[in-house]
Amino acid sequence: MTGHPFFEEFRDMSLRKFAVALGASAVLFLSACGGAATPGEPEAPAAEKALEIGVVNYVSHPALDAVQKGFIDGLAEAGYKDGEKITLDLQNAQADQATLTAIANQFAQGKKDLVLAIATPSGQAVAQVITDKPILFAAVTDPVAADLVADWDAPGGNITGASDLNPVEDQLKLIQEIDPSVKTVGIVYSSGEINAEVQVEAAEKAAPGLGLRIEKAAVSNSSEVQQAAQSLDVDAYYVPTDNNVVSGIEALIQVAEQKQAVVVASDEGSVERGAAASQTVNYDQQGRDAAAMAVQIFEGADPATMPVKLQDTFDLTVNPEGAKRMGASIPDDMAARAVKTF
C-alpha cells in the first residue's frame, strides 16, 4: 500500500510542511533569545549591573545632612552617579532606635553591595546585622570605643570609614579666649551615645590643666536638652558632636542667653544656629572622604586594611551676634582667623 502514487505524494507534502514549520519555529526561538550574532560579528556585551548602595542617616541636622550630601557629590564626581553605575537607597532613622534597627535589617536582607552609616548609632546598628558586605561610616567620633573597628590603622573586619574626632581641648580654649572669666563649663550630652561620652571624658581630662571645671547633665533625647541645660549652674557651655543635643541646640542656646553664658559647639551648623564659635571638622569633607573610600572598595580594596580617615585641619567659625546675645564678644584676632562668620 505504501508504494501507491497517492501515498507517495501525501508523504512528500507532509515532509515539506514539517520543514516549513520547523524553520518557522527556529526563527521564533532565536527571536525570543534575542537573535544569534552574525558569523564573524562580536556579541553585544551584557549590561553592567548597578551597585546597590544603602545610606542610613541617624537624624537630620546640618552636620549629618552635609555628610550625606558630600558622599553623594563625591561619588558622582568620581563617575558613580545615582541611577547609572550605582543605585542609592537613602534612609533616615530620625533618632529612633527601632526605626534604625529596621533600616539596618532591611539593608541586610536586601544584600546591599555597600552601606554608608552616618553617625555612631547608625554604624553600630548596621555592623550588628551585616558581616558579609562592606560598611563605611562617617561622623563617628571614636570607632574603637564604639566597637566598630579593632584598630584605627587596621580595622580588621568589613567596616572602616571617616572619623569626626574633634579637638576638645581646643574647643575649651575657644571658650576662654571669648570669655577669660569662665571657670565652669557645662556639657549636656546623650548618655546613650558612646561618641558623646568619649568627648565628655576628653573635656574632663583637659579641663584641670586649663583651670576649668566641667559640670555635666545627661539626656536620652532632644526634648530633654532645655531642662538639662537649665539644671547646670555654669559660666559657659560646650556642645560636643552629640546628635540629640545638636538636634535641640536652639533650646540650649536659649538657656545660655538667659544665663549670659557663652556657647562653643563642635559643628558649623550649630554656630549658624546661634552658638558663639566652633573649631570643627568639615562635614561635607567627611562625606567626600567616605566616597573616596567607597570607590577604592569598588575597585577591590579590603575594608579590613583601610585605616580610619581622620581630618587634620579644623575650620574656625564664629557668630558675633550670637556671642553678643550671650553677653560676650568675639575677639578681633579670632574673627580674623575665622573661616566663616555667621
Secondary structure as a PSIPRED ss2 file (coil, helix, strand):
# PSIPRED VFORMAT (PSIPRED V4.0)

   1 M C   1.000  0.000  0.000
   2 T C   1.000  0.000  0.000
   3 G C   1.000  0.000  0.000
   4 H C   1.000  0.000  0.000
   5 P H   0.000  1.000  0.000
   6 F H   0.000  1.000  0.000
   7 F H   0.000  1.000  0.000
   8 E H   0.000  1.000  0.000
   9 E H   0.000  1.000  0.000
  10 F H   0.000  1.000  0.000
  11 R H   0.000  1.000  0.000
  12 D H   0.000  1.000  0.000
  13 M H   0.000  1.000  0.000
  14 S H   0.000  1.000  0.000
  15 L H   0.000  1.000  0.000
  16 R H   0.000  1.000  0.000
  17 K H   0.000  1.000  0.000
  18 F H   0.000  1.000  0.000
  19 A H   0.000  1.000  0.000
  20 V H   0.000  1.000  0.000
  21 A H   0.000  1.000  0.000
  22 L H   0.000  1.000  0.000
  23 G H   0.000  1.000  0.000
  24 A H   0.000  1.000  0.000
  25 S H   0.000  1.000  0.000
  26 A H   0.000  1.000  0.000
  27 V H   0.000  1.000  0.000
  28 L H   0.000  1.000  0.000
  29 F H   0.000  1.000  0.000
  30 L H   0.000  1.000  0.000
  31 S H   0.000  1.000  0.000
  32 A H   0.000  1.000  0.000
  33 C C   1.000  0.000  0.000
  34 G C   1.000  0.000  0.000
  35 G C   1.000  0.000  0.000
  36 A C   1.000  0.000  0.000
  37 A C   1.000  0.000  0.000
  38 T C   1.000  0.000  0.000
  39 P C   1.000  0.000  0.000
  40 G C   1.000  0.000  0.000
  41 E C   1.000  0.000  0.000
  42 P C   1.000  0.000  0.000
  43 E C   1.000  0.000  0.000
  44 A C   1.000  0.000  0.000
  45 P C   1.000  0.000  0.000
  46 A C   1.000  0.000  0.000
  47 A C   1.000  0.000  0.000
  48 E C   1.000  0.000  0.000
  49 K C   1.000  0.000  0.000
  50 A C   1.000  0.000  0.000
  51 L E   0.000  0.000  1.000
  52 E E   0.000  0.000  1.000
  53 I E   0.000  0.000  1.000
  54 G E   0.000  0.000  1.000
  55 V E   0.000  0.000  1.000
  56 V E   0.000  0.000  1.000
  57 N E   0.000  0.000  1.000
  58 Y C   1.000  0.000  0.000
  59 V C   1.000  0.000  0.000
  60 S C   1.000  0.000  0.000
  61 H C   1.000  0.000  0.000
  62 P H   0.000  1.000  0.000
  63 A H   0.000  1.000  0.000
  64 L H   0.000  1.000  0.000
  65 D H   0.000  1.000  0.000
  66 A H   0.000  1.000  0.000
  67 V H   0.000  1.000  0.000
  68 Q H   0.000  1.000  0.000
  69 K H   0.000  1.000  0.000
  70 G H   0.000  1.000  0.000
  71 F H   0.000  1.000  0.000
  72 I H   0.000  1.000  0.000
  73 D H   0.000  1.000  0.000
  74 G H   0.000  1.000  0.000
  75 L H   0.000  1.000  0.000
  76 A H   0.000  1.000  0.000
  77 E H   0.000  1.000  0.000
  78 A C   1.000  0.000  0.000
  79 G C   1.000  0.000  0.000
  80 Y C   1.000  0.000  0.000
  81 K C   1.000  0.000  0.000
  82 D E   0.000  0.000  1.000
  83 G C   1.000  0.000  0.000
  84 E C   1.000  0.000  0.000
  85 K C   1.000  0.000  0.000
  86 I E   0.000  0.000  1.000
  87 T E   0.000  0.000  1.000
  88 L E   0.000  0.000  1.000
  89 D E   0.000  0.000  1.000
  90 L E   0.000  0.000  1.000
  91 Q E   0.000  0.000  1.000
  92 N E   0.000  0.000  1.000
  93 A C   1.000  0.000  0.000
  94 Q C   1.000  0.000  0.000
  95 A C   1.000  0.000  0.000
  96 D C   1.000  0.000  0.000
  97 Q H   0.000  1.000  0.000
  98 A H   0.000  1.000  0.000
  99 T H   0.000  1.000  0.000
 100 L H   0.000  1.000  0.000
 101 T H   0.000  1.000  0.000
 102 A H   0.000  1.000  0.000
 103 I H   0.000  1.000  0.000
 104 A H   0.000  1.000  0.000
 105 N H   0.000  1.000  0.000
 106 Q H   0.000  1.000  0.000
 107 F H   0.000  1.000  0.000
 108 A H   0.000  1.000  0.000
 109 Q H   0.000  1.000  0.000
 110 G C   1.000  0.000  0.000
 111 K C   1.000  0.000  0.000
 112 K C   1.000  0.000  0.000
 113 D C   1.000  0.000  0.000
 114 L E   0.000  0.000  1.000
 115 V E   0.000  0.000  1.000
 116 L E   0.000  0.000  1.000
 117 A E   0.000  0.000  1.000
 118 I E   0.000  0.000  1.000
 119 A C   1.000  0.000  0.000
 120 T H   0.000  1.000  0.000
 121 P H   0.000  1.000  0.000
 122 S H   0.000  1.000  0.000
 123 G H   0.000  1.000  0.000
 124 Q H   0.000  1.000  0.000
 125 A H   0.000  1.000  0.000
 126 V H   0.000  1.000  0.000
 127 A H   0.000  1.000  0.000
 128 Q H   0.000  1.000  0.000
 129 V H   0.000  1.000  0.000
 130 I C   1.000  0.000  0.000
 131 T C   1.000  0.000  0.000
 132 D C   1.000  0.000  0.000
 133 K C   1.000  0.000  0.000
 134 P C   1.000  0.000  0.000
 135 I E   0.000  0.000  1.000
 136 L E   0.000  0.000  1.000
 137 F E   0.000  0.000  1.000
 138 A E   0.000  0.000  1.000
 139 A E   0.000  0.000  1.000
 140 V E   0.000  0.000  1.000
 141 T C   1.000  0.000  0.000
 142 D C   1.000  0.000  0.000
 143 P C   1.000  0.000  0.000
 144 V C   1.000  0.000  0.000
 145 A C   1.000  0.000  0.000
 146 A C   1.000  0.000  0.000
 147 D C   1.000  0.000  0.000
 148 L C   1.000  0.000  0.000
 149 V C   1.000  0.000  0.000
 150 A C   1.000  0.000  0.000
 151 D C   1.000  0.000  0.000
 152 W C   1.000  0.000  0.000
 153 D C   1.000  0.000  0.000
 154 A C   1.000  0.000  0.000
 155 P C   1.000  0.000  0.000
 156 G C   1.000  0.000  0.000
 157 G C   1.000  0.000  0.000
 158 N C   1.000  0.000  0.000
 159 I E   0.000  0.000  1.000
 160 T E   0.000  0.000  1.000
 161 G E   0.000  0.000  1.000
 162 A E   0.000  0.000  1.000
 163 S E   0.000  0.000  1.000
 164 D C   1.000  0.000  0.000
 165 L C   1.000  0.000  0.000
 166 N C   1.000  0.000  0.000
 167 P C   1.000  0.000  0.000
 168 V H   0.000  1.000  0.000
 169 E H   0.000  1.000  0.000
 170 D H   0.000  1.000  0.000
 171 Q H   0.000  1.000  0.000
 172 L H   0.000  1.000  0.000
 173 K H   0.000  1.000  0.000
 174 L H   0.000  1.000  0.000
 175 I H   0.000  1.000  0.000
 176 Q H   0.000  1.000  0.000
 177 E H   0.000  1.000  0.000
 178 I H   0.000  1.000  0.000
 179 D C   1.000  0.000  0.000
 180 P C   1.000  0.000  0.000
 181 S C   1.000  0.000  0.000
 182 V C   1.000  0.000  0.000
 183 K C   1.000  0.000  0.000
 184 T E   0.000  0.000  1.000
 185 V E   0.000  0.000  1.000
 186 G E   0.000  0.000  1.000
 187 I E   0.000  0.000  1.000
 188 V E   0.000  0.000  1.000
 189 Y E   0.000  0.000  1.000
 190 S E   0.000  0.000  1.000
 191 S C   1.000  0.000  0.000
 192 G C   1.000  0.000  0.000
 193 E C   1.000  0.000  0.000
 194 I H   0.000  1.000  0.000
 195 N H   0.000  1.000  0.000
 196 A H   0.000  1.000  0.000
 197 E H   0.000  1.000  0.000
 198 V H   0.000  1.000  0.000
 199 Q H   0.000  1.000  0.000
 200 V H   0.000  1.000  0.000
 201 E H   0.000  1.000  0.000
 202 A H   0.000  1.000  0.000
 203 A H   0.000  1.000  0.000
 204 E H   0.000  1.000  0.000
 205 K H   0.000  1.000  0.000
 206 A H   0.000  1.000  0.000
 207 A H   0.000  1.000  0.000
 208 P H   0.000  1.000  0.000
 209 G H   0.000  1.000  0.000
 210 L H   0.000  1.000  0.000
 211 G C   1.000  0.000  0.000
 212 L C   1.000  0.000  0.000
 213 R E   0.000  0.000  1.000
 214 I E   0.000  0.000  1.000
 215 E E   0.000  0.000  1.000
 216 K E   0.000  0.000  1.000
 217 A E   0.000  0.000  1.000
 218 A E   0.000  0.000  1.000
 219 V E   0.000  0.000  1.000
 220 S C   1.000  0.000  0.000
 221 N C   1.000  0.000  0.000
 222 S H   0.000  1.000  0.000
 223 S H   0.000  1.000  0.000
 224 E H   0.000  1.000  0.000
 225 V H   0.000  1.000  0.000
 226 Q H   0.000  1.000  0.000
 227 Q H   0.000  1.000  0.000
 228 A H   0.000  1.000  0.000
 229 A H   0.000  1.000  0.000
 230 Q H   0.000  1.000  0.000
 231 S C   1.000  0.000  0.000
 232 L C   1.000  0.000  0.000
 233 D C   1.000  0.000  0.000
 234 V C   1.000  0.000  0.000
 235 D C   1.000  0.000  0.000
 236 A E   0.000  0.000  1.000
 237 Y E   0.000  0.000  1.000
 238 Y E   0.000  0.000  1.000
 239 V C   1.000  0.000  0.000
 240 P C   1.000  0.000  0.000
 241 T C   1.000  0.000  0.000
 242 D C   1.000  0.000  0.000
 243 N H   0.000  1.000  0.000
 244 N H   0.000  1.000  0.000
 245 V H   0.000  1.000  0.000
 246 V H   0.000  1.000  0.000
 247 S H   0.000  1.000  0.000
 248 G C   1.000  0.000  0.000
 249 I H   0.000  1.000  0.000
 250 E H   0.000  1.000  0.000
 251 A H   0.000  1.000  0.000
 252 L H   0.000  1.000  0.000
 253 I H   0.000  1.000  0.000
 254 Q H   0.000  1.000  0.000
 255 V H   0.000  1.000  0.000
 256 A H   0.000  1.000  0.000
 257 E H   0.000  1.000  0.000
 258 Q H   0.000  1.000  0.000
 259 K H   0.000  1.000  0.000
 260 Q C   1.000  0.000  0.000
 261 A C   1.000  0.000  0.000
 262 V E   0.000  0.000  1.000
 263 V E   0.000  0.000  1.000
 264 V E   0.000  0.000  1.000
 265 A E   0.000  0.000  1.000
 266 S C   1.000  0.000  0.000
 267 D C   1.000  0.000  0.000
 268 E H   0.000  1.000  0.000
 269 G H   0.000  1.000  0.000
 270 S H   0.000  1.000  0.000
 271 V H   0.000  1.000  0.000
 272 E H   0.000  1.000  0.000
 273 R C   1.000  0.000  0.000
 274 G C   1.000  0.000  0.000
 275 A C   1.000  0.000  0.000
 276 A C   1.000  0.000  0.000
 277 A E   0.000  0.000  1.000
 278 S E   0.000  0.000  1.000
 279 Q E   0.000  0.000  1.000
 280 T E   0.000  0.000  1.000
 281 V C   1.000  0.000  0.000
 282 N C   1.000  0.000  0.000
 283 Y H   0.000  1.000  0.000
 284 D H   0.000  1.000  0.000
 285 Q H   0.000  1.000  0.000
 286 Q H   0.000  1.000  0.000
 287 G H   0.000  1.000  0.000
 288 R H   0.000  1.000  0.000
 289 D H   0.000  1.000  0.000
 290 A H   0.000  1.000  0.000
 291 A H   0.000  1.000  0.000
 292 A H   0.000  1.000  0.000
 293 M H   0.000  1.000  0.000
 294 A H   0.000  1.000  0.000
 295 V H   0.000  1.000  0.000
 296 Q H   0.000  1.000  0.000
 297 I H   0.000  1.000  0.000
 298 F H   0.000  1.000  0.000
 299 E C   1.000  0.000  0.000
 300 G C   1.000  0.000  0.000
 301 A C   1.000  0.000  0.000
 302 D C   1.000  0.000  0.000
 303 P H   0.000  1.000  0.000
 304 A H   0.000  1.000  0.000
 305 T H   0.000  1.000  0.000
 306 M C   1.000  0.000  0.000
 307 P C   1.000  0.000  0.000
 308 V C   1.000  0.000  0.000
 309 K E   0.000  0.000  1.000
 310 L E   0.000  0.000  1.000
 311 Q C   1.000  0.000  0.000
 312 D C   1.000  0.000  0.000
 313 T C   1.000  0.000  0.000
 314 F C   1.000  0.000  0.000
 315 D E   0.000  0.000  1.000
 316 L E   0.000  0.000  1.000
 317 T E   0.000  0.000  1.000
 318 V E   0.000  0.000  1.000
 319 N C   1.000  0.000  0.000
 320 P H   0.000  1.000  0.000
 321 E H   0.000  1.000  0.000
 322 G H   0.000  1.000  0.000
 323 A H   0.000  1.000  0.000
 324 K H   0.000  1.000  0.000
 325 R H   0.000  1.000  0.000
 326 M C   1.000  0.000  0.000
 327 G C   1.000  0.000  0.000
 328 A C   1.000  0.000  0.000
 329 S C   1.000  0.000  0.000
 330 I C   1.000  0.000  0.000
 331 P C   1.000  0.000  0.000
 332 D H   0.000  1.000  0.000
 333 D H   0.000  1.000  0.000
 334 M H   0.000  1.000  0.000
 335 A H   0.000  1.000  0.000
 336 A H   0.000  1.000  0.000
 337 R H   0.000  1.000  0.000
 338 A C   1.000  0.000  0.000
 339 V C   1.000  0.000  0.000
 340 K E   0.000  0.000  1.000
 341 T E   0.000  0.000  1.000
 342 F C   1.000  0.000  0.000
